[in-house]
């Protein structure tokens, strides 16, 4: 009797990495105190009480129980366009916005709109592993642009250009970066934008963590104000971290109207529409919670500073890149793989991180530390744990 088969593009993928590192908690004996989980990036503080109230109000409304517009609620598209336009000094309208069920779905929908089986999309090495697996299960090849520690884990435009072949459809970058935390200077983004425009490929910029850039930094870049940006640029965003609602799954795509139209075809088949209740709540939260979000940005900066001080005092450990939610930390164990070093840190010191090797090749000396998960007092307690293993 023939055996039913799985899609080999899915079957050959590795299992999701987060459950594996979470399982290491069970091996820790508690000798240093409670587990400090710095693995999956989650907001280290609760949503604003008003946000919870607006979510409850919307969820209890019969008007939110039906299907919504494929592209998203009109009010949220307009509110997000105004907010994003102000942040980038650009004229954006609701027609430039497509709302999705989180930024992972935004990436998948955008990729399905611009690349198909046999095409190639360029990612950086290291890269966000969900981007990699999304492309792999879609039959899209991945080309990796190596980013070196000595360059701050940022790609060189000439290295990108060297990899652009006939079947390359897009370059996708994340800034501030996941996993390294490295932030792309606006000048580098402009170089990559001009390169992609010149070579006729898309530049996909995932800015999930943009709201945690230093407040004095100003606009992250000026790409949305460049005439004709719609022909080259697609921006991705997540409301999860800034509004502390990862479980409600709301993301956004900023693109030209033609791109939004193509993505709507994809979304109609993926999910029909993003969750409506959190969209309604976000319409109120975007203007009302600006000060609260600002305070959270300052809090995350304080956590980054605390981690920097802790790691400077831990023998053998070194922060190679840091920004927004993440630090890419070089561990001191020359004889251990990244996987084994992370496992040892979890088992013997109760600190859960993700091995650098989960994000690409040549990263065996690195661990990703999602420091935003923990408050300053907790981060300060990390010193004893890292030092004990150094």
DRENDO-1510 file (C-alpha; in Angstrom, 1 decimal, always signed):
<recs>
REC; n; res; u; v; w
REC; 1; UNK; +0.0; +0.0; +0.0 .
REC; 2; UNK; +1.5; +3.4; -0.9 .
REC; 3; UNK; +2.5; +5.7; +1.9 .
REC; 4; UNK; +1.0; +9.2; +2.1 .
REC; 5; UNK; +3.8; +11.7; +1.9 .
REC; 6; UNK; +4.6; +15.2; +3.2 .
REC; 7; UNK; +5.7; +18.2; +1.2 .
REC; 8; UNK; +9.5; +17.7; +1.1 .
REC; 9; UNK; +10.1; +21.5; +1.2 .
REC; 10; UNK; +8.5; +21.4; +4.7 .
REC; 11; UNK; +9.5; +17.9; +5.9 .
REC; 12; UNK; +13.2; +18.7; +5.4 .
REC; 13; UNK; +13.1; +21.8; +7.5 .
REC; 14; UNK; +14.4; +21.7; +11.1 .
REC; 15; UNK; +11.9; +21.9; +13.9 .
REC; 16; UNK; +11.2; +25.4; +15.3 .
REC; 17; UNK; +14.2; +26.3; +17.5 .
REC; 18; UNK; +12.5; +28.1; +20.4 .
REC; 19; UNK; +10.9; +24.9; +21.9 .
REC; 20; UNK; +14.3; +23.3; +21.9 .
REC; 21; UNK; +16.0; +26.0; +24.0 .
REC; 22; UNK; +12.9; +26.3; +26.2 .
REC; 23; UNK; +13.3; +22.6; +27.1 .
REC; 24; UNK; +16.7; +23.3; +28.6 .
REC; 25; UNK; +15.0; +24.9; +31.6 .
REC; 26; UNK; +14.2; +21.5; +32.9 .
REC; 27; UNK; +17.8; +20.7; +33.3 .
REC; 28; UNK; +18.7; +23.7; +35.5 .
REC; 29; UNK; +18.9; +22.9; +39.3 .
REC; 30; UNK; +18.2; +26.5; +40.5 .
REC; 31; UNK; +21.6; +27.0; +42.1 .
REC; 32; UNK; +21.7; +30.7; +40.9 .
REC; 33; UNK; +18.1; +31.5; +41.5 .
REC; 34; UNK; +15.2; +31.5; +39.0 .
REC; 35; UNK; +15.7; +31.0; +35.3 .
REC; 36; UNK; +16.4; +34.1; +33.3 .
REC; 37; UNK; +14.9; +33.6; +29.9 .
REC; 38; UNK; +16.6; +35.7; +27.2 .
REC; 39; UNK; +15.7; +33.5; +24.3 .
REC; 40; UNK; +12.5; +34.5; +22.5 .
REC; 41; UNK; +12.0; +38.3; +22.1 .
REC; 42; UNK; +9.0; +39.2; +24.1 .
REC; 43; UNK; +8.1; +42.6; +25.7 .
REC; 44; UNK; +9.4; +42.5; +29.3 .
REC; 45; UNK; +6.4; +44.5; +30.6 .
REC; 46; UNK; +2.7; +44.3; +30.2 .
REC; 47; UNK; +0.5; +46.2; +27.8 .
REC; 48; UNK; -0.9; +49.6; +28.9 .
REC; 49; UNK; -4.1; +49.3; +30.9 .
REC; 50; UNK; -5.9; +51.4; +28.3 .
REC; 51; UNK; -4.7; +49.0; +25.5 .
REC; 52; UNK; -6.2; +46.1; +27.4 .
REC; 53; UNK; -9.5; +48.0; +27.9 .
REC; 54; UNK; -9.7; +48.8; +24.2 .
REC; 55; UNK; -8.9; +45.2; +23.2 .
REC; 56; UNK; -11.7; +44.0; +25.5 .
REC; 57; UNK; -14.1; +46.5; +24.2 .
REC; 58; UNK; -13.4; +45.7; +20.5 .
REC; 59; UNK; -13.5; +41.9; +21.2 .
REC; 60; UNK; -16.9; +42.2; +22.8 .
REC; 61; UNK; -18.3; +44.1; +19.8 .
REC; 62; UNK; -20.5; +42.3; +17.3 .
REC; 63; UNK; -19.3; +44.6; +14.6 .
REC; 64; UNK; -15.8; +43.1; +14.9 .
REC; 65; UNK; -17.0; +39.5; +14.6 .
REC; 66; UNK; -17.4; +39.5; +10.9 .
REC; 67; UNK; -14.9; +39.6; +8.1 .
REC; 68; UNK; -13.0; +42.8; +7.5 .
REC; 69; UNK; -11.3; +44.3; +4.5 .
REC; 70; UNK; -8.5; +42.1; +3.1 .
REC; 71; UNK; -6.0; +45.0; +3.3 .
REC; 72; UNK; -6.9; +45.9; +6.9 .
REC; 73; UNK; -9.3; +48.2; +8.7 .
REC; 74; UNK; -9.5; +51.5; +6.9 .
REC; 75; UNK; -9.1; +53.5; +10.1 .
REC; 76; UNK; -5.9; +51.6; +11.1 .
REC; 77; UNK; -4.4; +51.9; +7.6 .
REC; 78; UNK; -4.9; +55.7; +7.7 .
REC; 79; UNK; -3.6; +56.0; +11.3 .
REC; 80; UNK; -0.5; +53.9; +10.6 .
REC; 81; UNK; +0.2; +55.8; +7.3 .
REC; 82; UNK; +0.1; +59.1; +9.2 .
REC; 83; UNK; +2.3; +57.8; +12.0 .
REC; 84; UNK; +4.8; +56.2; +9.7 .
REC; 85; UNK; +4.8; +59.2; +7.3 .
REC; 86; UNK; +5.6; +61.5; +10.2 .
REC; 87; UNK; +8.4; +59.2; +11.4 .
REC; 88; UNK; +10.1; +59.1; +7.9 .
REC; 89; UNK; +9.2; +62.6; +6.7 .
REC; 90; UNK; +7.3; +61.1; +3.8 .
REC; 91; UNK; +3.8; +61.5; +2.3 .
REC; 92; UNK; +2.1; +58.1; +2.9 .
REC; 93; UNK; -1.5; +57.3; +2.6 .
REC; 94; UNK; -3.8; +54.5; +3.5 .
REC; 95; UNK; -3.4; +53.0; +0.0 .
REC; 96; UNK; +0.3; +52.4; +0.8 .
REC; 97; UNK; -0.6; +50.2; +3.8 .
REC; 98; UNK; -1.6; +46.5; +4.1 .
REC; 99; UNK; -2.3; +45.1; +7.6 .
REC; 100; UNK; -1.3; +41.5; +8.3 .
REC; 101; UNK; -1.4; +39.0; +11.1 .
REC; 102; UNK; +2.0; +39.9; +12.5 .
REC; 103; UNK; +5.3; +40.6; +10.7 .
REC; 104; UNK; +6.1; +37.0; +9.9 .
REC; 105; UNK; +3.0; +36.9; +7.8 .
REC; 106; UNK; +3.9; +40.3; +6.3 .
REC; 107; UNK; +7.2; +38.8; +5.2 .
REC; 108; UNK; +5.6; +35.7; +3.8 .
REC; 109; UNK; +2.9; +37.7; +1.9 .
REC; 110; UNK; +5.5; +40.1; +0.5 .
REC; 111; UNK; +7.8; +37.2; -0.6 .
REC; 112; UNK; +4.9; +35.4; -2.3 .
REC; 113; UNK; +4.1; +38.5; -4.2 .
REC; 114; UNK; +7.6; +39.1; -5.5 .
REC; 115; UNK; +9.3; +35.7; -5.7 .
REC; 116; UNK; +8.4; +32.2; -6.8 .
REC; 117; UNK; +9.9; +28.7; -7.0 .
REC; 118; UNK; +13.3; +28.8; -8.5 .
REC; 119; UNK; +13.8; +32.5; -7.8 .
REC; 120; UNK; +16.4; +33.7; -5.3 .
REC; 121; UNK; +16.1; +36.1; -2.4 .
REC; 122; UNK; +19.2; +37.5; -0.7 .
REC; 123; UNK; +19.4; +37.4; +3.1 .
REC; 124; UNK; +22.2; +38.4; +5.4 .
REC; 125; UNK; +24.3; +35.9; +7.3 .
REC; 126; UNK; +23.4; +35.9; +10.1 .
REC; 127; UNK; +19.7; +36.1; +9.3 .
REC; 128; UNK; +16.3; +35.8; +11.1 .
REC; 129; UNK; +15.6; +32.0; +10.9 .
REC; 130; UNK; +11.9; +32.4; +10.1 .
REC; 131; UNK; +12.8; +34.4; +7.0 .
REC; 132; UNK; +15.0; +31.6; +5.9 .
REC; 133; UNK; +12.4; +28.9; +6.4 .
REC; 134; UNK; +9.6; +30.9; +4.9 .
REC; 135; UNK; +11.6; +31.1; +1.6 .
REC; 136; UNK; +12.7; +27.4; +1.8 .
REC; 137; UNK; +9.2; +26.1; +2.2 .
REC; 138; UNK; +8.1; +28.2; -0.7 .
REC; 139; UNK; +10.7; +26.8; -3.1 .
REC; 140; UNK; +12.6; +30.1; -3.2 .
REC; 141; UNK; +16.3; +29.8; -3.1 .
REC; 142; UNK; +18.3; +31.8; -0.6 .
REC; 143; UNK; +21.6; +33.6; -1.3 .
REC; 144; UNK; +23.5; +34.7; +1.8 .
REC; 145; UNK; +25.5; +37.9; +2.1 .
REC; 146; UNK; +28.1; +37.4; +4.8 .
REC; 147; UNK; +28.2; +40.1; +7.5 .
REC; 148; UNK; +31.4; +40.1; +9.6 .
REC; 149; UNK; +31.8; +41.0; +13.2 .
REC; 150; UNK; +34.6; +43.5; +12.3 .
REC; 151; UNK; +32.0; +45.3; +10.1 .
REC; 152; UNK; +29.4; +45.4; +12.9 .
REC; 153; UNK; +27.5; +42.6; +11.2 .
REC; 154; UNK; +26.4; +45.0; +8.4 .
REC; 155; UNK; +26.5; +44.0; +4.8 .
REC; 156; UNK; +28.8; +45.7; +2.3 .
REC; 157; UNK; +27.0; +46.9; -0.8 .
REC; 158; UNK; +29.6; +45.5; -3.1 .
REC; 159; UNK; +29.1; +42.1; -1.5 .
REC; 160; UNK; +25.4; +42.4; -2.2 .
REC; 161; UNK; +25.9; +43.4; -5.8 .
REC; 162; UNK; +28.3; +40.5; -6.4 .
REC; 163; UNK; +25.4; +38.1; -5.6 .
REC; 164; UNK; +22.7; +39.6; -7.8 .
REC; 165; UNK; +22.1; +37.2; -10.6 .
REC; 166; UNK; +19.4; +36.8; -13.2 .
REC; 167; UNK; +16.9; +35.0; -10.8 .
REC; 168; UNK; +17.5; +37.3; -7.8 .
REC; 169; UNK; +14.2; +39.0; -7.0 .
REC; 170; UNK; +14.9; +40.8; -3.7 .
REC; 171; UNK; +17.3; +41.7; -0.9 .
REC; 172; UNK; +15.7; +41.4; +2.6 .
REC; 173; UNK; +17.3; +43.1; +5.6 .
REC; 174; UNK; +16.3; +43.6; +9.2 .
REC; 175; UNK; +17.1; +46.8; +11.1 .
REC; 176; UNK; +17.6; +47.0; +14.0 .
REC; 177; UNK; +18.7; +43.5; +13.3 .
REC; 178; UNK; +17.5; +40.2; +14.6 .
REC; 179; UNK; +19.6; +38.4; +15.7 .
REC; 180; UNK; +22.6; +40.8; +16.2 .
REC; 181; UNK; +20.9; +44.1; +17.2 .
REC; 182; UNK; +23.0; +46.0; +14.6 .
REC; 183; UNK; +21.3; +49.1; +13.3 .
REC; 184; UNK; +21.7; +50.0; +9.6 .
REC; 185; UNK; +22.9; +53.6; +9.2 .
REC; 186; UNK; +20.6; +55.6; +6.9 .
REC; 187; UNK; +23.5; +56.0; +4.4 .
REC; 188; UNK; +23.9; +52.3; +4.1 .
REC; 189; UNK; +20.2; +51.8; +3.6 .
REC; 190; UNK; +20.3; +54.4; +0.8 .
REC; 191; UNK; +23.2; +52.7; -0.9 .
REC; 192; UNK; +21.3; +49.4; -0.8 .
REC; 193; UNK; +18.2; +51.1; -2.0 .
REC; 194; UNK; +20.0; +52.6; -5.0 .
REC; 195; UNK; +21.7; +49.3; -5.7 .
REC; 196; UNK; +18.4; +47.4; -5.8 .
REC; 197; UNK; +16.8; +50.1; -7.9 .
REC; 198; UNK; +19.7; +50.1; -10.4 .
REC; 199; UNK; +19.6; +46.3; -10.6 .
REC; 200; UNK; +15.8; +46.0; -10.8 .
REC; 201; UNK; +15.2; +44.0; -7.6 .
REC; 202; UNK; +13.1; +44.7; -4.4 .
REC; 203; UNK; +14.6; +45.9; -1.2 .
REC; 204; UNK; +12.6; +44.5; +1.7 .
REC; 205; UNK; +13.3; +46.3; +5.0 .
REC; 206; UNK; +11.9; +44.7; +8.2 .
REC; 207; UNK; +11.8; +47.3; +10.9 .
REC; 208; UNK; +10.0; +45.4; +13.6 .
REC; 209; UNK; +12.2; +47.0; +16.3 .
REC; 210; UNK; +12.3; +50.6; +14.9 .
REC; 211; UNK; +10.5; +52.1; +17.9 .
REC; 212; UNK; +13.4; +51.1; +20.1 .
REC; 213; UNK; +16.0; +53.2; +18.3 .
REC; 214; UNK; +17.6; +55.9; +20.4 .
REC; 215; UNK; +15.1; +58.8; +20.7 .
REC; 216; UNK; +17.8; +61.3; +19.6 .
REC; 217; UNK; +18.5; +59.3; +16.4 .
REC; 218; UNK; +15.7; +61.0; +14.4 .
REC; 219; UNK; +14.2; +59.3; +11.3 .
REC; 220; UNK; +15.5; +55.8; +10.7 .
REC; 221; UNK; +16.0; +56.7; +7.0 .
REC; 222; UNK; +14.6; +58.8; +4.2 .
REC; 223; UNK; +13.7; +56.1; +1.7 .
REC; 224; UNK; +10.0; +56.6; +1.7 .
REC; 225; UNK; +10.5; +60.2; +0.6 .
REC; 226; UNK; +12.6; +59.3; -2.4 .
REC; 227; UNK; +10.7; +59.9; -5.6 .
REC; 228; UNK; +9.7; +56.6; -7.1 .
REC; 229; UNK; +10.4; +54.6; -3.9 .
REC; 230; UNK; +7.3; +52.5; -4.7 .
REC; 231; UNK; +9.1; +50.7; -7.5 .
REC; 232; UNK; +11.8; +49.3; -5.3 .
REC; 233; UNK; +11.0; +49.4; -1.6 .
REC; 234; UNK; +8.7; +47.3; +0.7 .
REC; 235; UNK; +8.7; +48.1; +4.4 .
REC; 236; UNK; +7.6; +45.6; +7.1 .
REC; 237; UNK; +6.5; +46.4; +10.7 .
REC; 238; UNK; +5.1; +44.6; +13.8 .
REC; 239; UNK; +2.9; +46.1; +16.4 .
REC; 240; UNK; +3.8; +43.3; +18.8 .
REC; 241; UNK; +6.8; +44.8; +20.6 .
REC; 242; UNK; +5.8; +48.5; +20.7 .
REC; 243; UNK; +2.3; +47.8; +22.0 .
REC; 244; UNK; +3.1; +44.6; +23.9 .
REC; 245; UNK; +0.5; +42.5; +22.0 .
REC; 246; UNK; +2.5; +39.7; +20.3 .
REC; 247; UNK; -0.4; +37.2; +20.9 .
REC; 248; UNK; -2.8; +39.4; +19.0 .
REC; 249; UNK; -0.8; +39.2; +15.8 .
REC; 250; UNK; -0.9; +42.5; +13.9 .
REC; 251; UNK; +1.8; +43.7; +11.5 .
REC; 252; UNK; +1.9; +46.1; +8.6 .
REC; 253; UNK; +3.4; +46.4; +5.1 .
REC; 254; UNK; +4.3; +49.8; +3.6 .
REC; 255; UNK; +4.5; +49.7; -0.2 .
REC; 256; UNK; +3.3; +51.2; -3.5 .
REC; 257; UNK; -0.4; +50.7; -4.3 .
REC; 258; UNK; +0.5; +48.1; -7.0 .
REC; 259; UNK; +2.4; +46.0; -4.4 .
REC; 260; UNK; -0.5; +46.3; -1.9 .
REC; 261; UNK; -2.8; +45.0; -4.7 .
REC; 262; UNK; -0.6; +41.9; -5.3 .
REC; 263; UNK; -0.3; +41.2; -1.5 .
REC; 264; UNK; -4.0; +41.4; -1.2 .
REC; 265; UNK; -4.3; +38.4; -3.5 .
REC; 266; UNK; -1.9; +36.5; -1.2 .
REC; 267; UNK; -3.7; +37.6; +2.0 .
REC; 268; UNK; -7.1; +36.6; +0.7 .
REC; 269; UNK; -5.8; +33.0; +0.6 .
REC; 270; UNK; -3.6; +33.1; +3.7 .
REC; 271; UNK; -6.1; +34.5; +6.2 .
REC; 272; UNK; -8.7; +36.7; +4.4 .
REC; 273; UNK; -8.1; +39.5; +6.9 .
REC; 274; UNK; -5.9; +40.2; +10.0 .
REC; 275; UNK; -7.5; +40.0; +13.4 .
REC; 276; UNK; -10.0; +42.9; +13.6 .
REC; 277; UNK; -10.3; +43.6; +17.4 .
REC; 278; UNK; -6.6; +44.5; +17.9 .
REC; 279; UNK; -6.8; +46.6; +14.7 .
REC; 280; UNK; -9.6; +48.6; +16.3 .
REC; 281; UNK; -7.7; +49.0; +19.5 .
REC; 282; UNK; -4.6; +50.2; +17.7 .
REC; 283; UNK; -6.5; +53.0; +16.0 .
REC; 284; UNK; -6.9; +54.5; +19.5 .
REC; 285; UNK; -3.5; +53.4; +20.8 .
REC; 286; UNK; -1.3; +54.9; +18.1 .
REC; 287; UNK; -2.0; +58.5; +19.1 .
REC; 288; UNK; -2.9; +58.0; +22.7 .
REC; 289; UNK; +0.1; +55.9; +23.9 .
REC; 290; UNK; +2.9; +58.0; +22.4 .
REC; 291; UNK; +4.3; +59.0; +25.8 .
REC; 292; UNK; +4.1; +55.4; +27.1 .
REC; 293; UNK; +5.9; +54.1; +24.1 .
REC; 294; UNK; +8.6; +56.8; +24.6 .
REC; 295; UNK; +9.1; +55.7; +28.2 .
REC; 296; UNK; +9.4; +52.1; +27.1 .
REC; 297; UNK; +12.1; +53.1; +24.6 .
REC; 298; UNK; +14.0; +54.7; +27.5 .
REC; 299; UNK; +13.6; +51.6; +29.6 .
REC; 300; UNK; +14.9; +49.3; +26.9 .
REC; 301; UNK; +17.9; +51.6; +26.5 .
REC; 302; UNK; +18.5; +51.3; +30.3 .
REC; 303; UNK; +18.5; +47.5; +29.9 .
REC; 304; UNK; +21.0; +47.7; +27.1 .
REC; 305; UNK; +23.3; +49.8; +29.2 .
REC; 306; UNK; +23.0; +47.4; +32.2 .
REC; 307; UNK; +23.9; +44.5; +29.9 .
REC; 308; UNK; +26.9; +46.3; +28.5 .
REC; 309; UNK; +28.2; +46.9; +32.0 .
REC; 310; UNK; +27.6; +43.3; +33.1 .
REC; 311; UNK; +29.3; +41.8; +30.1 .
REC; 312; UNK; +32.3; +44.1; +30.4 .
REC; 313; UNK; +32.9; +42.6; +33.8 .
REC; 314; UNK; +32.4; +39.0; +32.8 .
REC; 315; UNK; +35.8; +37.4; +31.9 .
REC; 316; UNK; +36.0; +36.1; +28.4 .
REC; 317; UNK; +32.5; +37.3; +27.3 .
REC; 318; UNK; +32.2; +40.1; +24.7 .
REC; 319; UNK; +29.3; +42.0; +23.1 .
REC; 320; UNK; +29.9; +42.1; +19.4 .
REC; 321; UNK; +26.8; +44.0; +18.4 .
REC; 322; UNK; +23.9; +45.4; +20.4 .
REC; 323; UNK; +20.7; +47.4; +19.6 .
REC; 324; UNK; +17.0; +47.5; +20.2 .
REC; 325; UNK; +16.0; +44.1; +21.7 .
REC; 326; UNK; +19.2; +42.0; +21.1 .
REC; 327; UNK; +22.9; +41.6; +21.8 .
REC; 328; UNK; +25.1; +39.2; +19.8 .
REC; 329; UNK; +27.5; +38.0; +22.4 .
REC; 330; UNK; +30.8; +36.1; +21.8 .
REC; 331; UNK; +31.2; +33.3; +24.3 .
REC; 332; UNK; +34.6; +32.3; +25.7 .
REC; 333; UNK; +34.5; +28.5; +25.0 .
REC; 334; UNK; +36.7; +27.9; +22.1 .
REC; 335; UNK; +36.1; +24.1; +22.4 .
REC; 336; UNK; +32.3; +24.4; +22.4 .
REC; 337; UNK; +29.9; +24.9; +19.6 .
REC; 338; UNK; +27.3; +27.7; +20.0 .
REC; 339; UNK; +24.7; +25.0; +20.6 .
REC; 340; UNK; +26.7; +23.4; +23.4 .
REC; 341; UNK; +27.7; +26.8; +24.9 .
REC; 342; UNK; +24.1; +27.9; +25.0 .
REC; 343; UNK; +23.0; +24.5; +26.5 .
REC; 344; UNK; +25.7; +24.8; +29.2 .
REC; 345; UNK; +24.7; +28.3; +30.1 .
REC; 346; UNK; +21.1; +27.2; +30.4 .
REC; 347; UNK; +21.8; +24.0; +32.3 .
REC; 348; UNK; +24.5; +25.3; +34.7 .
REC; 349; UNK; +23.5; +28.9; +35.2 .
REC; 350; UNK; +19.8; +29.1; +34.3 .
REC; 351; UNK; +20.2; +31.6; +31.5 .
REC; 352; UNK; +18.4; +30.8; +28.3 .
REC; 353; UNK; +19.8; +32.2; +25.1 .
REC; 354; UNK; +19.8; +31.1; +21.4 .
REC; 355; UNK; +22.9; +29.7; +19.7 .
REC; 356; UNK; +24.3; +31.8; +17.0 .
REC; 357; UNK; +24.5; +28.8; +14.7 .
REC; 358; UNK; +20.6; +28.9; +14.5 .
REC; 359; UNK; +21.0; +32.1; +12.5 .
REC; 360; UNK; +23.6; +31.1; +9.9 .
REC; 361; UNK; +27.0; +29.7; +9.2 .
REC; 362; UNK; +30.3; +30.6; +10.9 .
REC; 363; UNK; +28.6; +31.7; +14.1 .
REC; 364; UNK; +29.7; +29.1; +16.5 .
REC; 365; UNK; +31.2; +31.6; +18.9 .
REC; 366; UNK; +28.0; +33.6; +19.3 .
REC; 367; UNK; +24.8; +33.6; +21.3 .
REC; 368; UNK; +21.8; +35.8; +20.8 .
REC; 369; UNK; +20.7; +37.5; +24.0 .
REC; 370; UNK; +17.2; +39.0; +24.0 .
REC; 371; UNK; +18.0; +41.4; +26.9 .
REC; 372; UNK; +14.7; +43.4; +26.5 .
REC; 373; UNK; +12.9; +40.5; +28.1 .
REC; 374; UNK; +14.4; +41.3; +31.6 .
REC; 375; UNK; +14.4; +44.4; +33.8 .
REC; 376; UNK; +17.5; +46.2; +34.8 .
REC; 377; UNK; +17.7; +44.5; +38.2 .
REC; 378; UNK; +17.5; +41.0; +36.7 .
REC; 379; UNK; +20.1; +41.9; +34.0 .
REC; 380; UNK; +22.5; +43.0; +36.8 .
REC; 381; UNK; +22.2; +39.6; +38.3 .
REC; 382; UNK; +23.5; +38.0; +35.1 .
REC; 383; UNK; +27.1; +39.0; +36.0 .
REC; 384; UNK; +27.5; +36.2; +38.5 .
REC; 385; UNK; +26.1; +33.6; +36.1 .
REC; 386; UNK; +28.2; +34.5; +33.1 .
REC; 387; UNK; +31.4; +34.9; +35.2 .
REC; 388; UNK; +30.9; +31.5; +36.8 .
REC; 389; UNK; +31.1; +29.9; +33.4 .
REC; 390; UNK; +33.9; +32.1; +32.0 .
</recs>
